[in-house]
């Protein structure tokens, strides 16, 4: 007849079960954290591109306004500032 195990003896699979009990939640947690970490990356890149485009438009508009102001000052014989003379 088979020998009965007493409650004090550890099972031969106990180490495997403890390892799995620790590793599986850690793996799932890392997967979820990684997903949420990279989930906003596309949106951030889109916003960065839009901000760069807006900056380029603003720089172009500023340069155009400076050229117009320099032209109007030259036409009306107003003294040009040092940085307006090109």
C-alpha positions as CSV (number, residue, x, y, z in Angstrom):
1,X,0.0,0.0,0.0
2,X,1.2,3.6,-0.7
3,X,2.7,5.5,2.0
4,X,0.6,8.4,3.2
5,X,2.2,11.8,3.3
6,X,1.9,13.7,6.6
7,X,1.0,17.4,6.5
8,X,4.5,18.4,7.5
9,X,6.3,17.0,4.4
10,X,6.6,19.4,1.5
11,X,5.4,18.2,-1.9
12,X,8.0,17.7,-4.6
13,X,6.1,20.3,-6.7
14,X,5.9,22.9,-4.0
15,X,8.9,24.9,-5.3
16,X,7.5,24.9,-8.8
17,X,4.1,26.1,-7.6
18,X,5.7,28.9,-5.5
19,X,7.8,30.0,-8.4
20,X,4.8,30.1,-10.7
21,X,2.7,31.9,-8.1
22,X,5.4,34.6,-8.0
23,X,6.4,34.8,-11.7
24,X,3.0,34.8,-13.4
25,X,1.7,37.9,-11.6
26,X,5.0,39.7,-12.2
27,X,4.9,38.9,-15.9
28,X,1.4,40.1,-16.2
29,X,2.2,43.2,-14.3
30,X,5.2,44.0,-16.5
31,X,3.1,43.4,-19.6
32,X,0.4,45.8,-18.4
33,X,2.9,48.4,-17.3
34,X,4.7,48.2,-20.7
35,X,1.4,48.5,-22.6
36,X,0.4,51.6,-20.7
37,X,3.9,53.1,-20.9
38,X,3.9,52.9,-24.7
39,X,0.1,53.6,-25.3
40,X,0.5,57.4,-25.3
41,X,3.6,57.4,-27.5
42,X,1.7,57.8,-30.8
43,X,-0.4,60.6,-29.4
44,X,2.7,62.4,-28.0
45,X,4.5,62.1,-31.4
46,X,1.4,63.6,-33.1
47,X,1.3,66.5,-30.7
48,X,5.0,67.1,-31.1
49,X,4.6,67.2,-34.9
50,X,1.6,69.6,-34.7
51,X,3.6,71.9,-32.3
52,X,6.5,71.9,-34.7
53,X,4.2,72.8,-37.6
54,X,2.6,75.6,-35.6
55,X,6.0,77.0,-34.6
56,X,7.1,77.0,-38.3
57,X,3.9,78.8,-39.3
58,X,4.4,81.4,-36.5
59,X,8.0,81.9,-37.5
60,X,7.0,82.5,-41.1
61,X,4.2,84.9,-40.1
62,X,6.6,86.8,-37.8
63,X,9.3,87.1,-40.5
64,X,6.7,88.3,-43.0
65,X,5.4,90.9,-40.5
66,X,9.0,92.1,-39.9
67,X,9.6,92.4,-43.6
68,X,6.3,94.4,-44.0
69,X,7.2,96.7,-41.1
70,X,10.7,97.3,-42.5
71,X,9.2,98.1,-45.9
72,X,6.7,100.5,-44.4
73,X,9.4,102.3,-42.4
74,X,11.6,102.6,-45.5
75,X,8.7,104.0,-47.6
76,X,7.6,106.5,-44.9
77,X,11.3,107.6,-44.3
78,X,11.1,106.6,-40.7
79,X,14.5,105.6,-39.3
80,X,15.2,101.9,-39.4
81,X,16.3,100.1,-36.3
82,X,19.7,98.4,-36.3
83,X,18.2,94.9,-36.6
84,X,15.8,96.0,-39.4
85,X,18.6,97.0,-41.8
86,X,19.6,94.1,-44.0
